[in-house]
Amino acid sequence: MTPGPDAETLDGIKDKSLQDIIRGISTGTFKFKPARTVQIPKPNGKTRTLGVASPRDKLVQEAMRLILEAIYQKDFSRHSHGFIAGRSCHTALKDLKGRFGYVN
């Protein structure tokens, strides 16, 4: 339950907030909030920037992902393995091994 730029957490989103999100999306007035940035130390002593989105933005992004996945999933090749639910580099290697025999 990491807070975003507005200190709100996912478990803190109330029914009114959901209604506001739905209203904003349906009227075309919804806008994503800027991400909260955090500097993460790296082993070499430098840092890298990590952006933390607000929980309401994460909720909308996940809803969009589910909708787009349902629409476009059927169009992907059965040989595609990247960014597809239940598929990964491991399933790609198993597929190659099944088709060509030995895979390192």
VEXKOLFI-429774 format. One record per residue: residue number from 1; residue in one letter; chain; x negated, y negated, z negated of N, C-alpha, C, O in turn. Coordinates in Angstrom, 1 decimal. Atoms other than C-alpha are relative to their C-alpha. Layout:
BEGIN
<r drenkol="NUM" bati="a" torlum="A" n_east="X" n_north="Y" n_up="Z" ca_east="X" ca_north="Y" ca_up="Z" c_east="X" c_north="Y" c_up="Z" o_east="X" o_north="Y" o_up="Z"/>
...
END
This chain:
BEGIN
<r drenkol="1" bati="m" torlum="A" n_east="-0.8" n_north="1.2" n_up="0.0" ca_east="0.0" ca_north="0.0" ca_up="0.0" c_east="-0.9" c_north="-1.3" c_up="0.0" o_east="-0.8" o_north="-2.1" o_up="-0.9"/>
<r drenkol="2" bati="t" torlum="A" n_east="0.9" n_north="1.1" n_up="-0.1" ca_east="-2.6" ca_north="-2.5" ca_up="1.1" c_east="0.7" c_north="-1.3" c_up="0.4" o_east="1.5" o_north="-1.2" o_up="1.4"/>
<r drenkol="3" bati="p" torlum="A" n_east="-0.7" n_north="1.3" n_up="-0.3" ca_east="-1.3" ca_north="-6.1" ca_up="1.1" c_east="-0.6" c_north="-0.6" c_up="1.3" o_east="-1.8" o_north="-0.5" o_up="1.5"/>
<r drenkol="4" bati="g" torlum="A" n_east="0.5" n_north="0.7" n_up="-1.1" ca_east="-1.5" ca_north="-8.0" ca_up="4.3" c_east="-0.3" c_north="-1.5" c_up="-0.3" o_east="-0.6" o_north="-1.8" o_up="-1.4"/>
<r drenkol="5" bati="p" torlum="A" n_east="0.3" n_north="1.4" n_up="0.3" ca_east="-2.0" ca_north="-11.8" ca_up="4.7" c_east="0.9" c_north="-0.7" c_up="-0.9" o_east="0.5" o_north="-1.7" o_up="-1.5"/>
<r drenkol="6" bati="d" torlum="A" n_east="-1.0" n_north="0.6" n_up="0.8" ca_east="1.1" ca_north="-12.6" ca_up="2.8" c_east="0.1" c_north="0.6" c_up="-1.4" o_east="1.1" o_north="0.3" o_up="-2.1"/>
<r drenkol="7" bati="a" torlum="A" n_east="0.0" n_north="-0.7" n_up="1.2" ca_east="0.4" ca_north="-10.3" ca_up="-0.2" c_east="1.2" c_north="1.0" c_up="-0.2" o_east="1.3" o_north="1.6" o_up="-1.2"/>
<r drenkol="8" bati="e" torlum="A" n_east="-1.1" n_north="-1.0" n_up="0.1" ca_east="3.5" ca_north="-8.2" ca_up="0.6" c_east="-0.5" c_north="1.4" c_up="0.3" o_east="-1.4" o_north="1.5" o_up="1.2"/>
<r drenkol="9" bati="t" torlum="A" n_east="0.3" n_north="-1.3" n_up="-0.2" ca_east="3.2" ca_north="-4.5" ca_up="0.5" c_east="1.1" c_north="0.8" c_up="0.7" o_east="2.3" o_north="0.3" o_up="0.6"/>
<r drenkol="10" bati="l" torlum="A" n_east="-1.0" n_north="-0.8" n_up="-0.7" ca_east="5.1" ca_north="-1.8" ca_up="2.5" c_east="1.2" c_north="0.3" c_up="-0.9" o_east="2.3" o_north="0.3" o_up="-0.5"/>
<r drenkol="11" bati="d" torlum="A" n_east="-1.1" n_north="-0.4" n_up="0.9" ca_east="7.0" ca_north="-0.7" ca_up="-0.6" c_east="0.7" c_north="-1.3" c_up="-0.6" o_east="1.7" o_north="-1.1" o_up="-1.3"/>
<r drenkol="12" bati="g" torlum="A" n_east="-0.7" n_north="1.2" n_up="0.5" ca_east="7.9" ca_north="-4.4" ca_up="-1.3" c_east="1.0" c_north="-0.6" c_up="1.1" o_east="1.6" o_north="-1.6" o_up="0.8"/>
<r drenkol="13" bati="i" torlum="A" n_east="-1.0" n_north="0.4" n_up="-1.1" ca_east="9.9" ca_north="-4.8" ca_up="2.0" c_east="1.4" c_north="0.3" c_up="-0.5" o_east="1.7" o_north="1.5" o_up="-0.8"/>
<r drenkol="14" bati="k" torlum="A" n_east="-1.4" n_north="-0.2" n_up="0.5" ca_east="13.5" ca_north="-5.3" ca_up="1.0" c_east="1.0" c_north="0.0" c_up="1.2" o_east="0.6" o_north="-0.2" o_up="2.3"/>
<r drenkol="15" bati="d" torlum="A" n_east="-1.0" n_north="-0.1" n_up="-1.0" ca_east="16.7" ca_north="-4.8" ca_up="2.9" c_east="0.2" c_north="-1.3" c_up="0.8" o_east="0.4" o_north="-1.3" o_up="2.0"/>
<r drenkol="16" bati="k" torlum="A" n_east="-0.2" n_north="1.3" n_up="-0.6" ca_east="17.0" ca_north="-8.5" ca_up="3.6" c_east="-1.2" c_north="-0.3" c_up="1.0" o_east="-1.0" o_north="-0.8" o_up="2.1"/>
<r drenkol="17" bati="s" torlum="A" n_east="1.1" n_north="0.2" n_up="-0.9" ca_east="13.5" ca_north="-8.5" ca_up="5.1" c_east="0.2" c_north="0.8" c_up="1.3" o_east="-0.1" o_north="0.4" o_up="2.4"/>
<r drenkol="18" bati="l" torlum="A" n_east="-0.3" n_north="-0.9" n_up="-1.1" ca_east="14.5" ca_north="-5.6" ca_up="7.4" c_east="1.1" c_north="-0.7" c_up="0.9" o_east="0.9" o_north="-0.7" o_up="2.2"/>
<r drenkol="19" bati="q" torlum="A" n_east="-1.0" n_north="0.7" n_up="-0.8" ca_east="17.6" ca_north="-7.6" ca_up="8.5" c_east="-0.6" c_north="-1.2" c_up="0.7" o_east="-0.3" o_north="-1.4" o_up="1.9"/>
<r drenkol="20" bati="d" torlum="A" n_east="0.7" n_north="1.1" n_up="-0.6" ca_east="15.4" ca_north="-10.6" ca_up="9.2" c_east="-0.9" c_north="0.5" c_up="1.2" o_east="-0.9" o_north="-0.2" o_up="2.2"/>
<r drenkol="21" bati="i" torlum="A" n_east="0.8" n_north="-0.5" n_up="-1.1" ca_east="13.0" ca_north="-8.5" ca_up="11.3" c_east="0.9" c_north="0.4" c_up="1.2" o_east="0.6" o_north="0.1" o_up="2.3"/>
<r drenkol="22" bati="i" torlum="A" n_east="-0.9" n_north="-0.4" n_up="-1.1" ca_east="15.9" ca_north="-7.0" ca_up="13.3" c_east="0.6" c_north="-1.2" c_up="0.7" o_east="0.7" o_north="-1.2" o_up="1.9"/>
<r drenkol="23" bati="r" torlum="A" n_east="-0.5" n_north="1.2" n_up="-0.5" ca_east="17.4" ca_north="-10.4" ca_up="13.8" c_east="-1.0" c_north="-0.7" c_up="0.9" o_east="-0.7" o_north="-1.2" o_up="2.0"/>
<r drenkol="24" bati="g" torlum="A" n_east="1.1" n_north="0.6" n_up="-0.8" ca_east="14.1" ca_north="-11.8" ca_up="15.0" c_east="-0.3" c_north="0.7" c_up="1.3" o_east="-0.6" o_north="0.0" o_up="2.3"/>
<r drenkol="25" bati="i" torlum="A" n_east="0.3" n_north="-0.8" n_up="-1.2" ca_east="13.5" ca_north="-9.0" ca_up="17.4" c_east="1.1" c_north="-0.2" c_up="1.0" o_east="0.9" o_north="-0.4" o_up="2.2"/>
<r drenkol="26" bati="s" torlum="A" n_east="-1.1" n_north="0.0" n_up="-0.9" ca_east="17.0" ca_north="-9.1" ca_up="18.9" c_east="0.2" c_north="-1.4" c_up="0.6" o_east="0.7" o_north="-1.6" o_up="1.7"/>
<r drenkol="27" bati="t" torlum="A" n_east="-0.1" n_north="1.3" n_up="-0.5" ca_east="16.9" ca_north="-12.9" ca_up="19.3" c_east="-1.2" c_north="-0.5" c_up="0.8" o_east="-1.2" o_north="-1.6" o_up="1.4"/>
<r drenkol="28" bati="g" torlum="A" n_east="1.2" n_north="0.4" n_up="-0.7" ca_east="13.4" ca_north="-13.0" ca_up="20.7" c_east="-0.9" c_north="-1.0" c_up="-0.8" o_east="-1.8" o_north="-1.6" o_up="-0.2"/>
<r drenkol="29" bati="t" torlum="A" n_east="0.7" n_north="0.9" n_up="0.8" ca_east="12.1" ca_north="-15.1" ca_up="17.8" c_east="-1.1" c_north="0.6" c_up="-0.9" o_east="-1.8" o_north="-0.1" o_up="-1.6"/>
<r drenkol="30" bati="f" torlum="A" n_east="1.0" n_north="-0.7" n_up="0.9" ca_east="10.0" ca_north="-12.5" ca_up="16.0" c_east="-1.4" c_north="-0.3" c_up="0.5" o_east="-1.7" o_north="-0.2" o_up="1.7"/>
<r drenkol="31" bati="k" torlum="A" n_east="1.4" n_north="0.3" n_up="-0.3" ca_east="6.3" ca_north="-13.4" ca_up="15.9" c_east="-0.8" c_north="0.8" c_up="-1.0" o_east="-0.6" o_north="0.8" o_up="-2.2"/>
<r drenkol="32" bati="f" torlum="A" n_east="0.9" n_north="-0.7" n_up="0.9" ca_east="3.5" ca_north="-11.3" ca_up="14.5" c_east="-0.8" c_north="-1.0" c_up="-0.8" o_east="-1.2" o_north="-2.1" o_up="-0.3"/>
<r drenkol="33" bati="k" torlum="A" n_east="0.8" n_north="0.9" n_up="0.9" ca_east="1.6" ca_north="-12.9" ca_up="11.6" c_east="-1.5" c_north="0.3" c_up="0.3" o_east="-1.9" o_north="1.4" o_up="0.7"/>
<r drenkol="34" bati="p" torlum="A" n_east="1.4" n_north="-0.2" n_up="-0.1" ca_east="-2.2" ca_north="-13.4" ca_up="11.8" c_east="-0.4" c_north="1.1" c_up="-1.0" o_east="0.1" o_north="1.1" o_up="-2.1"/>
<r drenkol="35" bati="a" torlum="A" n_east="0.5" n_north="-1.0" n_up="0.9" ca_east="-4.1" ca_north="-10.5" ca_up="10.2" c_east="-0.9" c_north="-0.6" c_up="-1.0" o_east="-1.5" o_north="-1.6" o_up="-0.8"/>
<r drenkol="36" bati="r" torlum="A" n_east="0.9" n_north="0.4" n_up="1.1" ca_east="-5.9" ca_north="-10.9" ca_up="6.9" c_east="-1.3" c_north="0.7" c_up="0.4" o_east="-1.4" o_north="1.9" o_up="0.7"/>
<r drenkol="37" bati="t" torlum="A" n_east="1.3" n_north="-0.5" n_up="-0.3" ca_east="-9.6" ca_north="-10.4" ca_up="7.6" c_east="-0.8" c_north="0.3" c_up="-1.2" o_east="-0.9" o_north="-0.5" o_up="-2.2"/>
<r drenkol="38" bati="v" torlum="A" n_east="0.9" n_north="-0.4" n_up="1.1" ca_east="-12.0" ca_north="-8.6" ca_up="5.3" c_east="-1.3" c_north="0.4" c_up="0.6" o_east="-1.4" o_north="1.1" o_up="1.6"/>
<r drenkol="39" bati="q" torlum="A" n_east="1.4" n_north="-0.4" n_up="-0.5" ca_east="-15.8" ca_north="-8.2" ca_up="5.7" c_east="-0.4" c_north="1.3" c_up="-0.7" o_east="-0.4" o_north="1.4" o_up="-1.9"/>
<r drenkol="40" bati="i" torlum="A" n_east="0.3" n_north="-1.3" n_up="0.5" ca_east="-16.8" ca_north="-4.6" ca_up="5.3" c_east="-1.5" c_north="0.2" c_up="0.2" o_east="-2.1" o_north="0.0" o_up="1.2"/>
<r drenkol="41" bati="p" torlum="A" n_east="1.4" n_north="-0.2" n_up="-0.1" ca_east="-20.5" ca_north="-3.9" ca_up="4.5" c_east="-0.4" c_north="1.2" c_up="0.8" o_east="0.3" o_north="2.3" o_up="0.7"/>
<r drenkol="42" bati="k" torlum="A" n_east="0.5" n_north="-1.2" n_up="-0.8" ca_east="-22.4" ca_north="-1.6" ca_up="6.9" c_east="-1.3" c_north="0.5" c_up="-0.7" o_east="-2.0" o_north="-0.3" o_up="-1.4"/>
<r drenkol="43" bati="p" torlum="A" n_east="1.2" n_north="-0.6" n_up="0.6" ca_east="-25.3" ca_north="0.7" ca_up="5.9" c_east="-1.3" c_north="-0.9" c_up="0.3" o_east="-2.2" o_north="-0.8" o_up="-0.5"/>
<r drenkol="44" bati="n" torlum="A" n_east="1.2" n_north="0.7" n_up="-0.4" ca_east="-27.8" ca_north="-1.6" ca_up="7.7" c_east="-0.1" c_north="-1.4" c_up="-0.7" o_east="-1.0" o_north="-2.2" o_up="-0.3"/>
<r drenkol="45" bati="g" torlum="A" n_east="0.0" n_north="1.3" n_up="0.7" ca_east="-26.9" ca_north="-4.6" ca_up="5.4" c_east="0.8" c_north="-1.0" c_up="0.6" o_east="1.2" o_north="-2.0" o_up="0.0"/>
<r drenkol="46" bati="k" torlum="A" n_east="-0.9" n_north="1.0" n_up="-0.7" ca_east="-24.8" ca_north="-6.4" ca_up="8.0" c_east="1.5" c_north="0.3" c_up="-0.4" o_east="1.7" o_north="1.3" o_up="-1.2"/>
<r drenkol="47" bati="t" torlum="A" n_east="-1.4" n_north="-0.3" n_up="0.3" ca_east="-21.0" ca_north="-6.6" ca_up="7.8" c_east="0.8" c_north="0.1" c_up="1.3" o_east="0.3" o_north="-0.4" o_up="2.3"/>
<r drenkol="48" bati="r" torlum="A" n_east="-0.9" n_north="-0.1" n_up="-1.2" ca_east="-18.1" ca_north="-5.9" ca_up="10.2" c_east="1.3" c_north="-0.5" c_up="-0.5" o_east="1.7" o_north="-0.3" o_up="-1.7"/>
<r drenkol="49" bati="t" torlum="A" n_east="-1.3" n_north="0.5" n_up="0.4" ca_east="-14.7" ca_north="-7.6" ca_up="10.2" c_east="1.1" c_north="1.0" c_up="0.2" o_east="1.1" o_north="1.7" o_up="1.2"/>
<r drenkol="50" bati="l" torlum="A" n_east="-1.2" n_north="-0.9" n_up="-0.1" ca_east="-11.6" ca_north="-5.6" ca_up="9.5" c_east="1.2" c_north="-0.8" c_up="-0.1" o_east="1.3" o_north="-1.6" o_up="-1.1"/>
<r drenkol="51" bati="g" torlum="A" n_east="-1.3" n_north="0.7" n_up="0.1" ca_east="-8.2" ca_north="-7.0" ca_up="10.2" c_east="1.1" c_north="0.8" c_up="-0.6" o_east="1.3" o_north="2.0" o_up="-0.2"/>
<r drenkol="52" bati="v" torlum="A" n_east="-1.1" n_north="-0.7" n_up="0.7" ca_east="-5.3" ca_north="-6.0" ca_up="7.9" c_east="1.3" c_north="-0.7" c_up="0.4" o_east="1.5" o_north="-1.8" o_up="0.0"/>
<r drenkol="53" bati="a" torlum="A" n_east="-1.3" n_north="0.5" n_up="-0.4" ca_east="-1.9" ca_north="-6.5" ca_up="9.4" c_east="1.0" c_north="0.0" c_up="-1.1" o_east="0.8" o_north="0.7" o_up="-2.1"/>
<r drenkol="54" bati="s" torlum="A" n_east="-1.0" n_north="0.0" n_up="1.0" ca_east="1.1" ca_north="-7.4" ca_up="7.3" c_east="0.9" c_north="1.2" c_up="0.1" o_east="1.0" o_north="1.8" o_up="1.2"/>
<r drenkol="55" bati="p" torlum="A" n_east="-0.8" n_north="-1.2" n_up="-0.1" ca_east="3.4" ca_north="-4.5" ca_up="6.4" c_east="1.2" c_north="-0.1" c_up="0.9" o_east="1.5" o_north="0.9" o_up="1.6"/>
<r drenkol="56" bati="r" torlum="A" n_east="-1.1" n_north="0.2" n_up="-1.0" ca_east="6.3" ca_north="-6.0" ca_up="8.4" c_east="-0.5" c_north="0.2" c_up="1.4" o_east="0.2" o_north="0.8" o_up="2.2"/>
<r drenkol="57" bati="d" torlum="A" n_east="0.6" n_north="-0.2" n_up="-1.3" ca_east="4.0" ca_north="-6.1" ca_up="11.4" c_east="-0.3" c_north="1.4" c_up="0.3" o_east="-0.1" o_north="1.9" o_up="1.4"/>
<r drenkol="58" bati="k" torlum="A" n_east="0.3" n_north="-1.5" n_up="-0.2" ca_east="2.9" ca_north="-2.5" ca_up="10.9" c_east="1.3" c_north="0.7" c_up="0.2" o_east="1.3" o_north="1.7" o_up="1.0"/>
<r drenkol="59" bati="l" torlum="A" n_east="-1.2" n_north="-0.6" n_up="-0.1" ca_east="6.5" ca_north="-1.5" ca_up="10.6" c_east="0.5" c_north="-0.2" c_up="1.5" o_east="1.0" o_north="0.8" o_up="2.1"/>
<r drenkol="60" bati="v" torlum="A" n_east="-0.4" n_north="0.3" n_up="-1.4" ca_east="7.4" ca_north="-3.2" ca_up="14.0" c_east="-0.9" c_north="0.7" c_up="1.0" o_east="-0.4" o_north="1.3" o_up="2.0"/>
<r drenkol="61" bati="q" torlum="A" n_east="1.0" n_north="-0.7" n_up="-0.9" ca_east="4.2" ca_north="-1.8" ca_up="15.6" c_east="0.3" c_north="1.5" c_up="0.1" o_east="0.3" o_north="2.1" o_up="1.2"/>
<r drenkol="62" bati="e" torlum="A" n_east="-0.4" n_north="-1.5" n_up="0.0" ca_east="5.2" ca_north="1.8" ca_up="14.6" c_east="1.3" c_north="0.3" c_up="0.7" o_east="1.4" o_north="1.2" o_up="1.4"/>
<r drenkol="63" bati="a" torlum="A" n_east="-1.2" n_north="-0.2" n_up="-0.7" ca_east="8.7" ca_north="1.4" ca_up="15.8" c_east="-0.2" c_north="-0.2" c_up="1.5" o_east="0.4" o_north="0.6" o_up="2.3"/>
<r drenkol="64" bati="m" torlum="A" n_east="0.3" n_north="0.2" n_up="-1.5" ca_east="7.4" ca_north="0.1" ca_up="19.2" c_east="-0.8" c_north="1.3" c_up="0.5" o_east="-0.5" o_north="1.7" o_up="1.6"/>
<r drenkol="65" bati="r" torlum="A" n_east="0.7" n_north="-1.2" n_up="-0.4" ca_east="5.0" ca_north="3.1" ca_up="19.3" c_east="0.9" c_north="1.2" c_up="0.2" o_east="0.8" o_north="1.9" o_up="1.2"/>
<r drenkol="66" bati="l" torlum="A" n_east="-1.0" n_north="-1.1" n_up="-0.1" ca_east="7.8" ca_north="5.6" ca_up="18.7" c_east="0.8" c_north="-0.2" c_up="1.3" o_east="1.1" o_north="0.8" o_up="2.0"/>
<r drenkol="67" bati="i" torlum="A" n_east="-0.9" n_north="0.2" n_up="-1.2" ca_east="10.0" ca_north="4.0" ca_up="21.4" c_east="-0.8" c_north="0.2" c_up="1.3" o_east="-0.4" o_north="0.9" o_up="2.2"/>
<r drenkol="68" bati="l" torlum="A" n_east="0.8" n_north="-0.2" n_up="-1.2" ca_east="7.2" ca_north="3.8" ca_up="24.0" c_east="-0.5" c_north="1.4" c_up="0.2" o_east="-0.5" o_north="1.9" o_up="1.4"/>
<r drenkol="69" bati="e" torlum="A" n_east="0.4" n_north="-1.4" n_up="-0.1" ca_east="6.0" ca_north="7.3" ca_up="23.2" c_east="1.1" c_north="0.8" c_up="0.6" o_east="0.9" o_north="1.7" o_up="1.4"/>
<r drenkol="70" bati="a" torlum="A" n_east="-1.2" n_north="-0.8" n_up="-0.5" ca_east="9.5" ca_north="8.7" ca_up="23.8" c_east="0.3" c_north="-0.3" c_up="1.5" o_east="0.7" o_north="0.6" o_up="2.2"/>
<r drenkol="71" bati="i" torlum="A" n_east="-0.3" n_north="0.4" n_up="-1.4" ca_east="9.8" ca_north="6.8" ca_up="27.1" c_east="-1.1" c_north="0.6" c_up="0.9" o_east="-0.8" o_north="1.2" o_up="2.0"/>
<r drenkol="72" bati="y" torlum="A" n_east="1.1" n_north="-0.3" n_up="-0.9" ca_east="6.3" ca_north="7.6" ca_up="28.6" c_east="-0.6" c_north="1.4" c_up="-0.2" o_east="-1.4" o_north="1.8" o_up="0.6"/>
<r drenkol="73" bati="q" torlum="A" n_east="0.7" n_north="-1.2" n_up="0.3" ca_east="5.3" ca_north="10.9" ca_up="27.0" c_east="0.2" c_north="1.0" c_up="1.1" o_east="-0.8" o_north="1.8" o_up="1.4"/>
<r drenkol="74" bati="k" torlum="A" n_east="-0.3" n_north="-0.9" n_up="-1.1" ca_east="6.9" ca_north="12.9" ca_up="29.8" c_east="-0.8" c_north="-0.2" c_up="1.3" o_east="-1.0" o_north="0.7" o_up="2.1"/>
<r drenkol="75" bati="d" torlum="A" n_east="0.8" n_north="0.3" n_up="-1.2" ca_east="4.8" ca_north="11.1" ca_up="32.4" c_east="-1.5" c_north="0.4" c_up="-0.1" o_east="-2.2" o_north="0.4" o_up="0.9"/>
<r drenkol="76" bati="f" torlum="A" n_east="1.5" n_north="-0.4" n_up="0.1" ca_east="1.4" ca_north="12.2" ca_up="31.0" c_east="-0.2" c_north="1.4" c_up="0.6" o_east="0.6" o_north="2.2" o_up="0.5"/>
<r drenkol="77" bati="s" torlum="A" n_east="0.4" n_north="-1.3" n_up="-0.6" ca_east="-0.4" ca_north="15.0" ca_up="32.7" c_east="-0.1" c_north="1.0" c_up="-1.2" o_east="-0.5" o_north="0.6" o_up="-2.3"/>
<r drenkol="78" bati="r" torlum="A" n_east="0.2" n_north="-1.0" n_up="1.1" ca_east="-0.4" ca_north="18.3" ca_up="30.7" c_east="-1.5" c_north="0.2" c_up="-0.3" o_east="-1.8" o_north="0.8" o_up="-1.3"/>
<r drenkol="79" bati="h" torlum="A" n_east="1.5" n_north="-0.1" n_up="0.2" ca_east="-4.2" ca_north="18.0" ca_up="31.0" c_east="-0.5" c_north="-1.2" c_up="-0.8" o_east="-1.7" o_north="-1.2" o_up="-1.2"/>
<r drenkol="80" bati="s" torlum="A" n_east="0.5" n_north="1.1" n_up="0.7" ca_east="-4.3" ca_north="14.7" ca_up="29.1" c_east="0.0" c_north="0.4" c_up="-1.5" o_east="0.8" o_north="1.1" o_up="-2.0"/>
<r drenkol="81" bati="h" torlum="A" n_east="0.1" n_north="-0.3" n_up="1.4" ca_east="-5.5" ca_north="14.9" ca_up="25.5" c_east="-0.2" c_north="-1.2" c_up="-0.9" o_east="-0.1" o_north="-1.1" o_up="-2.1"/>
<r drenkol="82" bati="g" torlum="A" n_east="0.2" n_north="1.2" n_up="0.8" ca_east="-6.3" ca_north="11.4" ca_up="24.4" c_east="1.2" c_north="-0.8" c_up="-0.4" o_east="2.1" o_north="-1.0" o_up="0.4"/>
<r drenkol="83" bati="f" torlum="A" n_east="-1.0" n_north="0.8" n_up="0.5" ca_east="-3.9" ca_north="9.4" ca_up="22.2" c_east="1.4" c_north="0.6" c_up="0.3" o_east="2.4" o_north="-0.1" o_up="0.5"/>
<r drenkol="84" bati="i" torlum="A" n_east="-1.2" n_north="-0.7" n_up="-0.2" ca_east="-1.2" ca_north="12.1" ca_up="22.6" c_east="0.3" c_north="0.8" c_up="-1.3" o_east="-0.6" o_north="1.5" o_up="-1.7"/>
<r drenkol="85" bati="a" torlum="A" n_east="-0.3" n_north="-0.7" n_up="1.3" ca_east="0.6" ca_north="13.5" ca_up="19.5" c_east="-0.3" c_north="1.5" c_up="0.2" o_east="0.1" o_north="2.2" o_up="1.1"/>
<r drenkol="86" bati="g" torlum="A" n_east="0.3" n_north="-1.4" n_up="0.0" ca_east="-0.7" ca_north="17.0" ca_up="18.7" c_east="-1.2" c_north="0.4" c_up="0.9" o_east="-1.5" o_north="1.6" o_up="1.1"/>
<r drenkol="87" bati="r" torlum="A" n_east="1.2" n_north="-0.3" n_up="-0.9" ca_east="-3.7" ca_north="16.7" ca_up="21.1" c_east="-1.2" c_north="-0.8" c_up="-0.4" o_east="-1.0" o_north="-1.9" o_up="-1.0"/>
<r drenkol="88" bati="s" torlum="A" n_east="1.2" n_north="0.7" n_up="0.5" ca_east="-7.3" ca_north="15.7" ca_up="20.5" c_east="-1.1" c_north="0.5" c_up="0.9" o_east="-0.9" o_north="1.3" o_up="1.8"/>
<r drenkol="89" bati="c" torlum="A" n_east="1.2" n_north="-0.5" n_up="-0.7" ca_east="-10.8" ca_north="16.4" ca_up="21.7" c_east="-0.1" c_north="1.5" c_up="-0.3" o_east="-0.7" o_north="2.2" o_up="0.6"/>
<r drenkol="90" bati="h" torlum="A" n_east="0.1" n_north="-1.5" n_up="0.3" ca_east="-10.5" ca_north="19.8" ca_up="20.0" c_east="0.9" c_north="0.8" c_up="0.9" o_east="0.5" o_north="1.9" o_up="1.4"/>
<r drenkol="91" bati="t" torlum="A" n_east="-0.9" n_north="-0.7" n_up="-0.9" ca_east="-7.5" ca_north="20.8" ca_up="22.1" c_east="-0.5" c_north="-0.1" c_up="1.5" o_east="-0.3" o_north="0.8" o_up="2.2"/>
<r drenkol="92" bati="a" torlum="A" n_east="0.6" n_north="0.1" n_up="-1.3" ca_east="-9.3" ca_north="19.5" ca_up="25.2" c_east="-1.1" c_north="1.1" c_up="0.2" o_east="-1.2" o_north="1.7" o_up="1.2"/>
<r drenkol="93" bati="l" torlum="A" n_east="1.1" n_north="-1.0" n_up="0.0" ca_east="-12.3" ca_north="21.8" ca_up="24.4" c_east="0.6" c_north="1.4" c_up="0.1" o_east="0.1" o_north="2.2" o_up="0.8"/>
<r drenkol="94" bati="k" torlum="A" n_east="-0.7" n_north="-1.3" n_up="0.0" ca_east="-9.9" ca_north="24.8" ca_up="23.8" c_east="0.5" c_north="0.2" c_up="1.4" o_east="0.5" o_north="1.3" o_up="2.0"/>
<r drenkol="95" bati="d" torlum="A" n_east="-0.5" n_north="-0.1" n_up="-1.4" ca_east="-8.3" ca_north="24.0" ca_up="27.2" c_east="-1.1" c_north="0.3" c_up="1.0" o_east="-0.9" o_north="1.2" o_up="1.8"/>
<r drenkol="96" bati="l" torlum="A" n_east="1.2" n_north="-0.2" n_up="-0.9" ca_east="-11.7" ca_north="23.9" ca_up="29.0" c_east="-0.5" c_north="1.4" c_up="-0.2" o_east="-0.8" o_north="2.1" o_up="0.8"/>
<r drenkol="97" bati="k" torlum="A" n_east="0.5" n_north="-1.3" n_up="0.2" ca_east="-12.8" ca_north="27.1" ca_up="27.3" c_east="0.9" c_north="1.1" c_up="0.6" o_east="0.5" o_north="2.1" o_up="1.1"/>
<r drenkol="98" bati="g" torlum="A" n_east="-1.0" n_north="-1.0" n_up="-0.6" ca_east="-9.6" ca_north="28.9" ca_up="28.4" c_east="-0.1" c_north="0.0" c_up="1.5" o_east="0.2" o_north="1.0" o_up="2.1"/>
<r drenkol="99" bati="r" torlum="A" n_east="0.0" n_north="0.1" n_up="-1.5" ca_east="-10.0" ca_north="27.7" ca_up="32.0" c_east="-1.4" c_north="0.4" c_up="0.6" o_east="-1.5" o_north="1.0" o_up="1.7"/>
<r drenkol="100" bati="f" torlum="A" n_east="1.3" n_north="-0.2" n_up="-0.6" ca_east="-13.8" ca_north="28.0" ca_up="32.4" c_east="-0.9" c_north="1.0" c_up="-0.8" o_east="-2.0" o_north="1.3" o_up="-0.4"/>
<r drenkol="101" bati="g" torlum="A" n_east="0.8" n_north="-0.9" n_up="0.8" ca_east="-15.0" ca_north="30.4" ca_up="29.7" c_east="-0.8" c_north="-0.7" c_up="-1.1" o_east="-0.2" o_north="-1.2" o_up="-2.0"/>
<r drenkol="102" bati="y" torlum="A" n_east="0.8" n_north="0.5" n_up="1.0" ca_east="-17.9" ca_north="29.2" ca_up="27.8" c_east="0.0" c_north="-1.6" c_up="-0.1" o_east="-0.2" o_north="-2.2" o_up="1.0"/>
<r drenkol="103" bati="v" torlum="A" n_east="0.1" n_north="1.4" n_up="0.2" ca_east="-17.8" ca_north="25.6" ca_up="26.3" c_east="-0.8" c_north="-0.2" c_up="-1.2" o_east="-0.5" o_north="0.4" o_up="-2.3"/>
<r drenkol="104" bati="n" torlum="A" n_east="0.8" n_north="0.2" n_up="1.1" ca_east="-20.5" ca_north="24.4" ca_up="24.0" c_east="0.6" c_north="-1.0" c_up="-1.0" o_east="0.0" o_north="-1.3" o_up="-2.1"/>
END
